[in-house]
């Protein structure tokens, strides 16, 4: 059986770490609360791709990389502005234009409902009911959450690499016997390749509110869109029409500028291990960051009001 591991899979030494102890200012943090060193060998490979000699040796790289990680945490804690990460971009070879994935995700043979995705997440990750709301909803996890929203959280977690060794529940589910039928396996792969995004809803159509590659944008009617202004989810092309998967509807729209800044920070962090990473790779590998960033912004903006954002 081919091993599948996400680029954001935890290091063995962090298996028993408790993020809420390490980052007490953000009790909803996931793996981003843990020390996550970059890859010096990828830095060397990228130097070769740029036709230049590595300017940093391993010790120098480790020192700068550690400061990147500390600054990253300070930004999330609100102690530093987003611009504080910029001095690390050039020395660590993280700069350049943000690239977008040009590989189309494909068309799913069947529609897999969010309730089934939530079941997959629960079967492979029994504690999803405890960790899922924190990872996806952030501070809203401490508010009364309706049952339908808990199902949506489970659906989102089906694509989060939370199962050791850094495998999303859907990938574990299609490899364990008895394996699901071919249409299910094919459709789950297409859904996993479809990058989640923050979408503006206009009737029965959607348009991305944050940068997204052209192959992930589809024109035409989306089946089953909720009557809201905004939705977070994966737009999936299926044999039965366009569908929104792992979707959380929002009646209030987060600041796209704030969400883009958070995603770019995560993109830079992931590039320390793979410098050819696209924005869509980041959205797929760290989908929970997109959802929680939206929820945290809404909490900070509307927590004094009585309305929920969904």
C-alpha positions as CSV (number, residue, x, y, z in Angstrom):
1,X,0.0,0.0,0.0
2,X,1.4,3.4,-1.0
3,X,2.0,5.6,2.0
4,X,0.3,9.0,1.9
5,X,1.6,11.8,4.1
6,X,0.8,15.5,4.0
7,X,3.5,18.1,3.9
8,X,2.1,19.5,7.2
9,X,2.1,16.1,9.0
10,X,3.4,16.5,12.5
11,X,7.0,15.5,13.4
12,X,7.3,12.4,15.6
13,X,8.5,14.4,18.5
14,X,5.3,16.5,18.5
15,X,2.8,13.6,18.5
16,X,2.0,14.1,22.2
17,X,2.2,17.9,22.2
18,X,-0.7,20.0,23.4
19,X,-1.0,23.1,21.3
20,X,-3.4,24.8,23.8
21,X,-0.6,24.7,26.4
22,X,2.1,25.8,24.0
23,X,0.0,28.7,22.6
24,X,-2.2,29.8,25.5
25,X,-3.3,33.0,23.7
26,X,-5.0,30.9,21.0
27,X,-6.6,27.9,22.6
28,X,-8.2,27.0,19.3
29,X,-4.8,26.6,17.5
30,X,-3.9,23.4,15.8
31,X,-0.5,22.3,14.5
32,X,0.5,25.9,13.7
33,X,1.0,26.3,17.5
34,X,3.9,23.7,17.4
35,X,7.5,24.4,16.5
36,X,7.6,23.4,12.8
37,X,11.1,23.7,11.3
38,X,11.7,24.2,7.6
39,X,13.7,21.9,5.4
40,X,17.3,22.9,4.7
41,X,17.6,20.2,1.9
42,X,14.7,21.9,0.1
43,X,16.5,25.3,0.5
44,X,19.5,23.7,-1.2
45,X,17.5,22.2,-4.0
46,X,15.7,25.5,-4.6
47,X,19.1,27.3,-4.8
48,X,20.1,24.8,-7.5
49,X,16.9,25.5,-9.4
50,X,17.7,29.2,-9.2
51,X,21.2,28.4,-10.6
52,X,23.0,29.8,-7.5
53,X,25.0,28.5,-4.6
54,X,23.3,28.3,-1.2
55,X,24.2,31.4,0.7
56,X,23.4,29.8,4.1
57,X,24.9,26.8,5.7
58,X,22.8,24.4,7.7
59,X,23.4,26.2,11.0
60,X,22.8,29.7,9.6
61,X,19.6,28.4,8.0
62,X,18.4,26.9,11.2
63,X,18.9,30.1,13.1
64,X,17.0,32.3,10.6
65,X,14.3,29.6,10.2
66,X,13.7,29.5,14.0
67,X,13.3,33.3,14.0
68,X,10.8,33.0,11.2
69,X,8.8,30.5,13.3
70,X,8.9,32.8,16.4
71,X,7.8,35.8,14.3
72,X,5.0,33.8,12.8
73,X,3.7,33.0,16.3
74,X,4.0,36.6,17.4
75,X,2.0,37.7,14.3
76,X,-0.8,35.2,15.2
77,X,-0.7,36.4,18.8
78,X,-1.2,40.0,17.6
79,X,2.2,41.2,18.9
80,X,3.7,41.9,15.5
81,X,2.2,43.1,12.2
82,X,2.1,40.9,9.1
83,X,4.9,42.9,7.6
84,X,7.3,41.6,10.3
85,X,7.7,38.3,8.3
86,X,9.1,40.1,5.3
87,X,12.8,40.3,6.4
88,X,12.9,36.4,6.3
89,X,11.5,36.0,2.8
90,X,14.6,36.6,0.8
91,X,17.2,34.9,3.0
92,X,15.1,31.7,3.2
93,X,14.3,31.9,-0.6
94,X,10.6,32.2,0.0
95,X,10.0,35.1,-2.3
96,X,8.6,35.4,-5.8
97,X,5.2,35.6,-7.3
98,X,2.5,33.5,-5.7
99,X,1.9,30.7,-8.1
100,X,-1.4,28.9,-8.8
101,X,-2.0,25.3,-9.6
102,X,-2.8,24.7,-13.3
103,X,-3.8,21.1,-12.8
104,X,-7.6,20.7,-13.1
105,X,-9.1,18.7,-10.2
106,X,-11.2,16.7,-12.6
107,X,-14.9,15.8,-12.5
108,X,-16.4,13.6,-9.7
109,X,-18.4,10.6,-10.8
110,X,-20.9,11.0,-8.0
111,X,-22.1,13.4,-5.4
112,X,-20.8,12.7,-1.9
113,X,-22.9,14.6,0.6
114,X,-21.4,16.5,3.5
115,X,-23.1,14.1,6.0
116,X,-21.2,11.2,4.5
117,X,-17.9,13.2,4.7
118,X,-18.6,13.9,8.3
119,X,-19.1,10.1,8.9
120,X,-15.8,9.4,7.2
121,X,-14.1,11.9,9.4
122,X,-15.7,10.4,12.6
123,X,-14.8,6.8,11.6
124,X,-11.1,7.6,11.0
125,X,-10.8,10.3,13.7
126,X,-13.1,9.4,16.6
127,X,-12.2,12.6,18.5
128,X,-13.4,14.8,15.6
129,X,-16.3,16.0,17.7
130,X,-13.9,17.4,20.2
131,X,-11.1,18.8,18.0
132,X,-13.2,19.7,15.0
133,X,-15.2,22.7,16.3
134,X,-12.0,24.3,17.8
135,X,-10.0,23.8,14.6
136,X,-12.7,25.1,12.3
137,X,-14.9,27.5,14.3
138,X,-12.3,29.0,16.6
139,X,-13.9,31.0,19.4
140,X,-17.4,30.3,18.0
141,X,-16.8,26.7,19.1
142,X,-17.6,27.9,22.7
143,X,-21.0,29.2,21.5
144,X,-24.1,27.0,21.1
145,X,-23.5,25.3,17.7
146,X,-26.5,23.7,15.9
147,X,-26.4,20.1,14.9
148,X,-26.3,20.9,11.1
149,X,-23.2,23.0,11.7
150,X,-21.4,20.3,13.6
151,X,-22.0,18.0,10.6
152,X,-20.4,20.7,8.3
153,X,-17.4,20.9,10.7
154,X,-17.0,17.1,10.4
155,X,-17.2,17.4,6.6
156,X,-14.4,20.0,6.6
157,X,-12.3,17.8,8.9
158,X,-12.5,14.9,6.4
159,X,-9.9,16.8,4.4
160,X,-7.6,17.9,7.3
161,X,-4.4,15.9,7.7
162,X,-5.2,15.0,11.3
163,X,-4.7,11.2,11.2
164,X,-1.2,10.1,11.8
165,X,1.2,10.3,10.1
166,X,-0.3,13.4,8.6
167,X,-3.1,11.8,6.6
168,X,-6.6,13.3,6.0
169,X,-9.4,10.9,7.0
170,X,-10.7,10.6,3.4
171,X,-7.3,9.2,2.3
172,X,-7.3,6.6,5.1
173,X,-10.9,5.6,4.3
174,X,-10.2,4.7,0.7
175,X,-7.2,2.6,1.5
176,X,-8.6,0.5,4.3
177,X,-10.4,-2.7,3.5
178,X,-13.1,-3.2,2.6
179,X,-12.3,-0.3,0.2
180,X,-15.2,1.8,-1.1
181,X,-16.5,1.3,-4.6
182,X,-14.6,3.0,-7.5
183,X,-17.0,6.0,-7.9
184,X,-16.6,6.9,-4.2
185,X,-12.8,6.7,-4.3
186,X,-12.6,8.7,-7.5
187,X,-15.0,11.3,-6.3
188,X,-13.2,11.8,-3.0
189,X,-9.9,12.3,-4.8
190,X,-11.5,15.0,-7.0
191,X,-13.0,16.7,-3.9
192,X,-9.6,16.6,-2.2
193,X,-7.9,18.2,-5.2
194,X,-10.6,20.9,-5.4
195,X,-9.2,23.8,-3.3
196,X,-11.5,25.3,-0.7
197,X,-12.1,29.0,-1.1
198,X,-14.2,31.9,0.2
199,X,-16.9,32.5,-2.3
200,X,-19.4,35.4,-3.0
201,X,-22.8,34.0,-3.7
202,X,-25.0,35.6,-6.4
203,X,-28.2,33.7,-6.8
204,X,-27.1,30.2,-7.9
205,X,-23.6,31.1,-9.0
206,X,-20.4,31.8,-7.0
207,X,-17.2,33.8,-7.6
208,X,-13.9,33.6,-5.5
209,X,-13.2,36.4,-3.0
210,X,-9.6,35.4,-2.6
211,X,-6.9,34.5,-5.3
212,X,-7.7,31.2,-6.9
213,X,-6.4,29.4,-10.0
214,X,-8.6,29.5,-13.1
215,X,-9.0,25.7,-13.2
216,X,-10.8,25.8,-9.9
217,X,-13.4,28.4,-11.0
218,X,-16.4,27.1,-12.8
219,X,-19.2,29.1,-14.5
220,X,-22.7,28.0,-14.2
221,X,-25.3,27.1,-11.6
222,X,-24.3,25.5,-8.4
223,X,-26.8,23.0,-7.1
224,X,-28.1,23.5,-3.5
225,X,-26.5,26.9,-2.7
226,X,-27.8,28.3,0.5
227,X,-29.5,31.8,0.4
228,X,-26.6,33.7,1.9
229,X,-24.1,36.2,0.6
230,X,-20.9,34.2,1.3
231,X,-19.9,30.6,1.6
232,X,-16.6,28.8,2.5
233,X,-16.2,25.5,0.7
234,X,-14.9,23.4,-2.2
235,X,-16.5,24.0,-5.6
236,X,-16.7,20.5,-7.1
237,X,-17.6,19.6,-10.7
238,X,-19.6,16.4,-10.8
239,X,-21.5,14.4,-13.3
240,X,-24.6,15.7,-11.7
241,X,-23.7,19.4,-11.8
242,X,-21.6,21.8,-9.8
243,X,-21.8,21.3,-6.0
244,X,-20.3,23.0,-3.0
245,X,-18.7,20.5,-0.6
246,X,-17.6,20.9,3.0
247,X,-19.5,24.1,3.0
248,X,-20.2,26.6,5.7
249,X,-22.6,29.4,4.8
250,X,-22.1,32.9,6.2
251,X,-24.6,35.7,6.4
252,X,-21.7,38.1,7.1
253,X,-18.7,38.5,4.9
254,X,-15.2,38.5,6.4
255,X,-12.6,41.0,5.3
256,X,-11.0,39.5,2.2
257,X,-7.8,41.6,2.9
258,X,-7.4,40.1,6.3
259,X,-8.0,36.5,5.0
260,X,-5.6,37.0,2.1
261,X,-2.9,38.2,4.6
262,X,-3.4,35.2,6.8
263,X,-3.2,32.8,3.9
264,X,-0.1,34.4,2.5
265,X,1.6,34.0,5.9
266,X,0.7,30.3,5.8
267,X,1.9,29.9,2.2
268,X,5.2,31.3,3.2
269,X,5.4,29.0,6.2
270,X,4.7,25.9,4.1
271,X,7.2,27.0,1.4
272,X,9.9,26.4,4.0
273,X,9.4,22.7,3.3
274,X,8.5,22.9,-0.4
275,X,9.3,26.1,-2.3
276,X,7.3,25.1,-5.4
277,X,4.1,25.2,-3.4
278,X,1.1,26.9,-5.0
279,X,-1.7,28.8,-3.2
280,X,-4.1,25.9,-4.0
281,X,-1.7,23.5,-2.3
282,X,-1.8,25.7,0.8
283,X,-5.6,25.9,0.7
284,X,-5.7,22.1,0.5
285,X,-3.0,21.3,3.0
286,X,-4.2,23.9,5.6
287,X,-7.9,24.2,4.8
288,X,-8.8,24.6,8.4
289,X,-6.7,27.9,8.5
290,X,-9.1,29.4,5.8
291,X,-12.2,28.4,7.8
292,X,-10.9,29.5,11.2
293,X,-9.4,32.7,9.9
294,X,-12.9,33.7,8.6
295,X,-14.5,32.7,11.9
296,X,-11.9,34.5,14.0
297,X,-12.3,37.7,12.0
298,X,-16.1,37.5,12.4
299,X,-15.8,36.9,16.1
300,X,-13.5,39.9,16.6
301,X,-15.9,42.1,14.5
302,X,-19.3,40.9,15.7
303,X,-18.9,39.3,19.1
304,X,-20.6,42.2,20.8
305,X,-23.7,41.6,18.6
306,X,-26.4,38.9,19.1
307,X,-26.2,37.4,15.6
308,X,-24.1,34.4,14.6
309,X,-22.2,34.6,11.3
310,X,-23.9,31.6,9.8
